[in-house]
Amino acid sequence: MDGHDDPALETADAVRRSVLGLGRQLRLMRSAHGVSAAKLGLLRRLERTGGSMTASDLASLERLQPQSLTRLIADLDERGLIRRTQDQIDRRQFLIEITKDGHDLLARDADRQNTWLSESMSKALTPSEREILRVAALLLDQLVEAGVEPPADAASQDTGRERVLQALNLSPWESA
């Protein structure tokens, strides 16, 4: 099905293309800190959880292989953006948490991106259009929070995808 006869598919395609295009623009606004999109994604996940978590929990949430996560965590730790401490309950595990430097890096990135986006919206959109965009953002959040999982075979179809994304400095959610 090409989607031309299905309004839901046409809308889905338009939203997907717009979100990807906006994502590309926002990535251009990142500070020149050299932290990859995958590492920023891990920092954001740690910031959202507000506490610490094990590497296996983090890998599961981010849908990463443990080997890939190990490399990412080592670099973030070396940069002082996360801290690893031994789990007091299971001493074989380490708990990972974001540091103040990690929070600061995310805040600088968000400020830079928000400033660009705000200025762009002010120049390109009317106040009514900006309000529509605000409501659309709420709807997109609602869609994300619905937590609809991709088909079970989607991951198995992406053989080597994770390595390619890492090489391109992309996170899984920025590549669709």
Secondary structure, 3 states (H helix, E strand, C coil): CCCCCCHHHHHHHHHHHHHHHHHHHHHHCCCCCCCCHHHHHHHHHHHHHCCCEEHHHHHHHHCCCHHHHHHHHHHHHHCCCEEEEECCCCCCCEEEEECHHHHHHHHHHHHHHHHHHHHHHHHHCCHHHHHHHHHHHHHHHHHHHCCCCCCCCCCCCCCCHHHHHHHCCCCHHHCC
